[in-house]
């Protein structure tokens, strides 16, 4: 339950950050990658999603053979 709340808060925070960027009066608009928090933030969202899929017995069997042997990039 706590992981779900944390994941939901992270996603909500990213959405607020992205939607409020134009209101901050930035001279040069940042790329979507930068607005989402670059690699660190995107990796956190993806990791949270993957852990939720792995924990959900209703759907995890469909993803059992996908990229399980790949190691993350540095």
N, C-alpha and C positions, 0 to 999 in steps of 0.2 A: 504494500500500500504506500509506503514511504517513497519507494522508487518511482511509482506512478505519479505521485504528487510532485516529486522533484523534476521528473521528465516533463510533466505538464507545465510547471512553472518555467522551466528552461525554454520550452517552445513558446509560451506566452510572452516571455521576456524578449525573445528574439523577434517575435512579430511586432511588439511595441517598438522595439529599437528600429526595425526596418520601416515601419509605418510613420514614425515620427522624424525620421532623418530629413525629409524636405522642410519640416517646420523649424529646424534648427538654423536655417539660413546659411547653409554651407555654400561657399563660393564654388567649389568644384565638387560635383556629385561623385561620391565613392561608388565603386563597383559593387554589385550584389555580393560578391565574395567578401569584400571588406565589410559591408554592412551586416552580414551574417556572423561576423566575428572571425573570419579567416579559418584556417585549418583546425585550430584548437576547438572552436565552438561547433563547427560542422561535424568534426569527429565525435564530439560528445553527444550530439543528437543522433548520429548514426549508431554509435555504440549503444545508446539507450534503446533505440529501435530494435537492434539485433538481439539484445538481451531480452526484450519483451517477446519477440517472436520465438526465441529459443525456449522461453518459459511457458508459452501458451500451447498446451497440448492439443488444442483444436487445429492449429495450423503448422506447428513445427515439423511435422512429418513431411510436409511438402518442400521444406528447405533443408532437410537433413543432409543431402549430398552436395550442397552448394558451398563452395569456397571454404570448407572447414579446415583445409590444410594450408591455407594462405596465411602468412604472417603479415602484420601491419607494416606499412612503410615507416621509415624513421622520421 
